[in-house]
Amino acid sequence: MKRILVTGGAGFIGSHLVDALLEKGHEVLCLDNFFTGSKSNVARHLGNPLFEVVRHDVVEPILLEVDQIYNLACPASPVHYQYNPVKTVKTNVMGTLNMLGMAKRVGARILQASTSEVYGDPEVHPQTEEYWGNVNPIGIRSCYDEGKRLAETLMMDYHRSNGVDVRIVRIFNTYGPRMAVNDGRVVSNFAVQAIKGQPITIYGDGTQTRSFCYVDDLVAGMIAMMEAEEFIGPVNLGNPSEFTMLELAEKVIKLSGSSSPLEFRPLPPDDPTQRQPNISLAQQKLGWSPTVELEQGLKPTLKYFRSVLQED
C-alpha cells in the first residue's frame, strides 16, 4: 500500500487513474483546481477513508508526504488550454517545478503525463520516442505543446541534477466515459453532435488521422510505467490503430443510430495531419499493449454522453 498523489485527479483521465489505484488498495490524494475537472468524477469515493480531495492549483507550492506522484494537472483540449494560454504554460512549467520540488524533498517517484503533442505536426510516421518533433513555438497550440516539452525538460534535469526518480509517458488521443461534453476534442464533439442529431463537424477534408486509445488501456499503461524499475522513458502510450476523421464519424453515427449529416469546415492552424504512436518500447519495457478496439470503446463512451445529455 502506497500513499499516492494524483494532480488533476478529478479530470477525465485522472479520475479513472484514481479508480484503478484505489482498487489496488492504495491511499489516494486527489489534487485539482476544478478548472476542467469535476467533483462528480470522484464523488463516489468521498466516503472512502483511503481517498482525499484537496482543491489546489499546482502553480502554487504545496508540501505533502507521499510515495508517488502522478502529475496530470493541465487542461488537455485546445478549447480549454487556449482559453488562458499563459495559465496553461504556468501550469506546465510552475506546476511541474512544484511537483518535482516536492518529489525531491520527500523522495517520491514522479510520473509526468506528457503528450503526443510534443511531436507537433510530425514528419516521421508513426512516431517513435527518438523523434524530436515538429512544433511551432509561436503558434496558438504552443502553450500546450511547448509547455509539455518543457515539463519533460524539467523532469530530466531534476533526474540528472538531483537524482529525482522520474517517469515520462507521452499520451496519444484518449477517449472514454467522463470526457467533458464541452471538451472540444474530436470523440466528444462527434458523440455529442450525433446524439443531438446535429451536423458532425469535420475540419479539413476528413482525411487527417488520429489513433484512439480507450482510457482503461491508458491507465493500465501509466501504472505499469510508474511501477517499472530502471526505465524512466519517455514512452509512447496510445493505440496504434489509425483512423481518418471520416472513418471515426461513420463509426459514431452507426453506433449512436444517428442521422446526422457531415459538415466540413476549414482546418485550424497547426492541426497535425497524422498522429500514430509506435508502441514498440512500451511493449518491450512494460509488456503493455492496448486491448480495447475503437468500436468496443465507443459503445460505453456514447452511453455515458447520452446519460449526461439526458440529465442536462
N, C-alpha and C positions, 0 to 999 in steps of 0.2 A: 504493500500500500504506500503510495506516494502522495504528497501534497502538491497539486498541480495548478498553476495559474494559466488561464486562457484569456488573453486580451481579445476584445471583440467577441467574447463568448456568447453574447445574445444575438449575434448575427446569423446569417444563413448557414455558412459552413461551421462557424464557431459553436452554434447550439448543437449541431449533430456530433461534433467532437466532444462536447460536454456530455452528451448522452452516452457515447461509447466509453469515455473514461470512467463515468460513474458505474456503468455496467461492469467494468473491470474491477470495481471495488476501491477506486482511488478517492481521495478527498479533493474536491474541485472548487477552485475560486474563480468566479467569472467576473471579469473587469470589463465594463462597457460604458460609454458615454451616451448610448442610445440615439446617436445621430441616424444611423441606418439599422442598428439592432433593435429588437423588440422584446419587451418583457414576456410577451405571450410565448416566445420561442423557448423560454426556460421555466415558465410558470409552474409546470408540473413537478419540478424538482424543489420548489421552495420549502416544502416540509421535510426535505431530506437532510438529516444532520451532517451529512458529508458534503453538502453543497452550500455555497455562499455567493451572494451577488454584491458587488461593490460598484456604485456609479462613480466612474472616474475617467478622466481624459488622460491618455498616456503621454500627451505633450507635457503634462505636469508630473514632476517626480513623485515617486511613491516607494516605500520600502516594505516588503512583505517577506516572510520566511517561507520559501517554497523549495521544492526539489527540482521541478521542471517548469519551464515557461514556454507556452505556445504563443508566439506573437502574431496574432491575426488582425490586430486593430488597424483598420483603414477602409474607407469606402472603396468598393471594388468595381462599381459600374460607372461608365462615363457620365451618366446623368448626375450621380452623386459626387464623384471625385472632381468633376468640373464645376460643381456648384460653388465651391470655395477652394480654388486650386492652391492658394497659399497655405491654407489649413491642411490640405492633402499632403503637400511637401513637408510641413512641420510634423504631421503625424508619422510619416515615413522616416524622417530624419531624427527629430527630437524624441519621438516615441520609441524608436529603436534604440537610440542612445540611452534613454532612461531604463529600458528593459535590460540592455546589456550591462549598464552600471549595476543594476540590481543583481543580475546573474553573477557578476564578478564578486560582489560583496558577500552573497550568501552561498556561492559555489554551486549554483543551479545550472543544469543543462538547458539551453535555449534553442528553440526551433523558430526560424524566420519563415513566415509564409510569403515567399516571393511569387513571381508570376511569369507566365509565358510572354507578357508584355515587354519583358526585358529584351526579347528578340526583335521587337518592333515589327516592321514590315519585312519579313525575313527573305534574304537572298539565298538561303540554304534550306532545302526541304527534303524530308522532315527535319525538324530542329534537334540537334544534339546539344549536350551541355557545353561542349567545347566552342560552340558558335557564339561570337561576341555580340551579335545583334546589329540591327539597322534602325536605330531610334532617332527621331527628330527631336533634338534637345530643346527646341523653342516652339514646338507645336502645342496644340491645345490638349493633347494627351500626355505631355511630358511631365506634368506634375505627378502623375501616377507612374509612368514608365521609368523616368529618371529617378523618381523618389524611391522606387523599389530597387533600382540598380544601386543607388547609394546605400540603401539599407543592407544590401549584400556586401558592399564595400566595408561598411562598419562592422558587420559580423566577422568578416575575415581579418580585419585589422585588430579587433579585440581578441580574436583567437590567436593571431601571431604575436601580438604585443603583450597580452595579459593572460594568455593561456585559458581563456574562457571556452567552455565546452559547447560548441555551436553545431547547428544543423541547418541546412538551407534546402527548401523544396520550392520548385518552380511549378506553380499550379496552372494547368490549362483549363479551358472552359468547363465549368462545373454546373450541374443543374440538379433540381430535385425539390421536394416539398420544403416550404418555408422561404423560398425566394420571395422577395417583396413584389407586390403587384406593380408598383411603380419603379421596379428595378432598372428598367431601361435596357437590359440585355436581351439577346435575341430569343431565347427559350421562353422567358417570361412574357416578352412582348407578343410573340406568336400565340402563346397559350391564352392570354387574356383576350386578345383580339378574336381568336377562334371561338372561345366560349361566349363572348358577347355578340358574335355574328358580325363583327366589324371587318373591314378590309385588312388583310395581312400586309403589313408594311415591309417591303423589301428594298433595301438600299443598293443602288447599282443595278446590275443585271441579274443578280442572284447566283452567279457562278462562283463567288468567293466562298472559301471553305473554312470550316471550323471542325474541331474534334471535341465531342461532348462526353464528359465523364460524370457518371452518377455519383452523388455526394457520398453515399456509403462506401463506395470504392475508394474515393479520395481520402476519406477519414482513415480507412484501414492503412493506406499508404503513408499518411502522416505519422500515425502511431508506430508503424514499422520503422520509419526513419528515425523517430525520436529514440526508439529502443535499440537502434543499430549501434554497434561498437566499432570504433576506428574508421568510420565513414561519415564525413561531415557534409558531403555534397559539393556543389548544388546537384540536385537530381530532379529530373522531369517527372511530374505526376499528372497523368492525363490518359485519356483513351485514344489510342492511335487510329481508331476508325474515323475516317474523314467524310464529311458530308457537305454538299453545297447548301446554300440558304434555301434554294428552291426545293431540294430534297427534304430538308427539315420542315418547311412549310407544308409540303404534301403529307408528311407523316402526322403532323399536328392536326391538320384538317381531317384526315382519315380517322385518327384515334378519338377525336373530340366529336365526330359526327357533324362537323360544322359545314356550312355552305358559304363561308367567307371567300370573297374574291381576293385576288392578289393586286396590290397597289405598289407600283415602282416609284422610287424617289432617288434623288442624286446621292452618291456615296459621300459620307462625311470625310473631312480631311484626315489624312494619316491612318485611315482604316486599313488594317492588313488584308491582303488578298488571299493569303494562305496561312493556315496555322495547324500544324500537326506535330505531336511530340514523337521523338524517338525515345522509347522507354527501355531500351536495352540495359541501361545502367541500373534502373530500378529493378528490373527482372533479375539481373546478375547479383546485385549487392543486397537487395531486400527480399528477393523471392516474391515480388509483388507484380501482379497484373490485374487490370480491371476485369470484372466478370459480368457486369450488367450491360446488356445490349441497349441501344438507343430506344427502340420501341418499348422494351421491358421497363426502362426507367421513366419514359414519358407517361405511362399509364398512371402511376401514383402521383406524378407531378401534376398532371391535368386534373386528377381527382382533388388534389389539395387546392388548386386555384379555383376550381368550381365551388368548393365549400366556402372558401374565403369570399368569393364574389357574391354568393348567396347570402352570407351574413351581412355584407355591406348593402 
